[in-house]
Amino acid sequence: MDYGNFVENRRKVVAVVYMAFCATFVFCNGFNTRGERMGFKDSFYSMEIPDDIFKSMEGKSYKADCTVEREDLRYLHILHIGFDGKVHEGEMICNKIIAEDLLEIFRVLYSNKYQIEKMRLIDEYDADDESSMRDNNSSSFNFRFISFTTKVSKHGLGVAVDINPLYNPYIKEVNGRTNVEPATATEYVDRNRDFPHKLTGNDLCCRLFAEHGFEWGGDWTSCKDYQHFELSDEKIRELGL
């Protein structure tokens, strides 16, 4: 099977479903929930997860022991500028409580021509984080518990996002050794070096996530997770998640 064509066809189906929904809504109401007249040129949208996409998630990012309800997750369609300078379609699954925040963040990044190489559903990598990160894929939801606990991780809740992970690795000292994820990102461990796509505190992406109540893993002290943005524990408690 040509997987590239499969993904492209799936996106077209999702777009048709979304436009049909919008057409019905506009016919009946004429306006969206913000009171703005809706049009079909807006390629940044959120919707409940379509059946075909959910089927592709089952047993992968949406595991058998997943404690997050399907209706609490959202499918996002996003435009982004790739490393080739061209416009690309992106897809992401996240928790519904951050869906609108992410759309706003990615709209601003897109309008500023901020480059994100890939934004594919992690199920295309069989929900394997290392494979996704090595391919520099930006993603959000992937159900899992924090190691050696029964607590669901922020990615497992769908309230964390990784951006350009190959260039912005997770780094932690373990028994005197430096653990780097993805393992192929060792050349990007030295954050004093200048190189493209490096996330810093002054970066537009970091500033936008901070404005929307997210913490950046690059500010952590016990480890560094430069790719990682997550909703703060305080915000999660406030939202009752």
C-alpha positions as a printed Julia matrix, in Angstrom:
241×3 Matrix{Float64}:
   0.0    0.0    0.0
   1.23   3.5   -0.83
   1.09   4.97   2.67
   1.68   8.51   1.43
  -1.42   8.33  -0.77
  -3.37   6.74   2.08
  -2.56   9.65   4.4
  -3.34  12.22   1.7
  -6.69  10.58   0.93
  -7.5   10.44   4.63
  -6.84  14.16   4.96
  -9.16  14.84   2.05
 -11.91  12.79   3.69
 -11.46  14.66   6.97
 -11.59  17.98   5.13
 -14.83  16.99   3.39
 -16.38  15.94   6.7
 -15.31  19.21   8.29
 -16.63  21.34   5.43
 -19.94  19.49   5.52
 -20.19  20.23   9.23
 -19.34  23.89   8.68
 -21.79  24.2    5.8
 -24.6   22.86   7.98
 -23.61  25.17  10.82
 -23.36  28.24   8.62
 -26.67  27.47   6.91
 -28.39  27.3   10.28
 -26.47  30.01  12.13
 -24.28  31.95   9.72
 -21.64  32.57  12.37
 -19.21  30.59  14.49
 -19.1   30.68  18.3
 -17.0   33.85  18.21
 -19.62  35.66  16.15
 -17.44  35.7   13.04
 -18.8   34.68   9.67
 -17.27  31.33   8.75
 -15.43  30.63   5.52
 -13.7   27.63   4.02
 -10.31  29.29   3.62
  -9.47  28.72   7.27
  -7.33  25.59   7.24
  -6.78  25.65  11.0
  -9.57  23.7   12.62
 -10.45  21.33  15.43
 -13.0   18.52  15.38
 -13.96  15.35  17.2
 -11.81  12.47  16.03
 -13.25  10.93  12.84
 -13.85   7.17  12.89
 -11.14   6.33  10.34
  -8.5    8.25  12.26
  -9.56   6.77  15.59
  -9.31   3.31  14.06
  -5.71   4.05  13.06
  -4.99   5.17  16.66
  -6.37   2.08  18.4
  -3.62  -0.12  19.78
  -1.06   2.58  19.0
  -1.38   6.05  20.56
  -4.79   5.07  21.95
  -3.82   1.94  23.84
  -6.09  -0.68  25.4
  -5.52   0.74  28.89
  -6.09   4.36  27.85
  -7.93   6.27  30.57
  -8.67   9.32  28.4
 -12.08   9.23  26.74
 -12.19   9.56  22.97
 -14.62  12.48  23.26
 -12.07  14.37  25.36
  -9.6   14.39  22.46
  -9.59  16.52  19.34
  -8.19  16.18  15.83
  -6.4   19.33  14.64
  -5.73  20.29  11.04
  -2.94  22.85  10.77
  -0.87  24.57   8.11
   2.84  25.01   8.76
   5.95  26.15   6.93
   8.39  23.29   6.42
  12.17  23.43   6.35
  11.86  23.7    2.57
  10.04  27.02   2.96
   6.83  25.57   1.52
   3.36  25.29   3.04
   2.48  21.87   4.43
  -0.63  20.37   5.98
  -0.2   19.13   9.53
  -2.24  16.87  11.79
  -2.25  16.54  15.55
  -4.32  14.89  18.28
  -4.6   16.74  21.59
  -6.89  17.15  24.59
  -9.94  19.29  23.89
  -8.99  21.71  26.67
  -5.94  22.93  24.72
  -7.29  22.59  21.17
  -8.15  26.26  20.67
  -4.9   27.37  22.31
  -2.89  25.23  19.91
  -4.79  26.51  16.89
  -4.08  30.09  17.94
  -0.39  29.33  18.54
   0.06  27.57  15.2
  -1.81  30.3   13.32
   0.65  32.89  14.64
   3.65  30.66  13.91
   2.38  30.12  10.37
   1.76  33.83   9.77
   5.33  34.5   10.92
   6.69  31.77   8.61
   8.04  29.86  11.6
   9.46  26.56  10.35
   8.22  23.21  11.67
   9.5   20.32   9.6
   6.78  17.72  10.12
   3.47  17.48  11.93
   2.11  13.97  11.46
   0.02  11.75  13.69
   2.36   9.67  15.81
   0.43   6.57  14.77
   2.27   6.81  11.44
   5.31   5.8   13.53
   3.35   3.07  15.37
   3.23   5.49  18.32
   6.97   4.98  18.86
   8.34   8.21  20.34
  11.95   7.55  19.4
  11.07   6.96  15.74
   8.88  10.06  15.64
  11.56  12.22  17.26
  14.32  10.92  14.99
  12.17  11.98  12.04
  11.82  15.43  13.65
   8.06  15.03  13.87
   6.1   17.42  16.09
   3.24  15.77  17.99
   1.05  15.81  21.09
  -1.16  12.94  22.33
   0.38   9.5   22.91
  -1.1    7.63  25.84
   1.32   6.33  28.45
   1.92   6.3   32.18
   4.94   7.94  33.79
   7.57   5.23  34.28
   7.1    3.14  37.45
   3.9    4.99  38.4
   0.17   4.83  37.73
   0.1    8.52  36.86
  -0.72   9.41  33.26
   1.95  11.53  31.55
   1.18  14.94  30.06
   1.46  13.47  26.57
  -0.84  10.69  27.74
  -3.42  13.3   28.71
  -2.9   15.14  25.44
  -1.82  18.38  27.14
   1.83  18.38  26.0
   3.39  19.19  22.63
   6.85  18.46  21.2
   8.21  20.83  18.53
  11.09  19.99  16.15
  12.35  17.31  18.58
  15.49  16.25  16.69
  16.98  19.73  17.08
  15.66  20.15  20.62
  16.33  16.89  22.47
  15.52  15.61  25.93
  18.72  15.54  28.0
  19.25  13.98  31.43
  22.3   12.89  33.41
  21.85   9.3   34.62
  24.61   7.7   36.73
  27.21  10.03  35.27
  26.12   9.41  31.69
  24.21  11.78  29.44
  20.96  10.3   28.19
  19.74  11.94  24.97
  16.37  11.42  23.27
  16.23  10.95  20.4
  19.56   9.14  20.42
  20.44  10.69  17.05
  20.35  14.24  18.46
  23.76  14.3   20.18
  25.05  17.1   17.94
  22.29  19.36  19.29
  23.03  18.81  23.0
  25.39  21.81  23.24
  22.92  24.68  23.5
  25.69  27.28  23.39
  26.14  26.51  19.71
  24.18  28.38  17.09
  22.2   26.22  14.69
  18.85  26.5   12.9
  15.6   25.47  14.6
  17.02  25.71  18.13
  14.35  26.59  20.69
  15.34  29.21  23.26
  13.41  31.16  25.86
  13.24  34.18  23.54
  12.02  32.11  20.6
   8.59  33.04  19.22
   7.35  29.49  19.77
   8.38  29.52  23.45
   6.81  32.93  24.02
   3.51  31.9   22.45
   3.22  28.71  24.49
   4.04  30.65  27.67
   1.3   33.17  26.87
  -1.16  30.28  26.7
  -0.22  28.81  30.09
   2.33  26.2   29.04
   5.66  25.4   30.69
   8.78  24.81  28.62
  10.99  21.8   29.35
  14.05  23.93  28.58
  13.47  25.74  31.9
  13.6   22.56  33.98
  16.55  21.9   36.31
  16.47  18.12  36.93
  16.63  17.53  33.19
  16.21  19.5   29.97
  13.47  18.78  27.47
  13.95  21.5   24.88
  11.29  20.19  22.48
   8.6   19.95  25.15
   5.72  22.25  26.14
   3.13  21.15  28.67
   0.14  22.61  30.43
   1.17  23.47  33.98
  -0.1   21.37  36.9
  -1.77  24.48  38.29
  -3.65  25.03  35.03
  -4.65  21.36  34.88
  -6.05  21.51  38.43
  -7.86  24.73  37.56
  -9.5   23.0   34.59
 -10.32  19.92  36.67
  -8.52  17.46  34.42
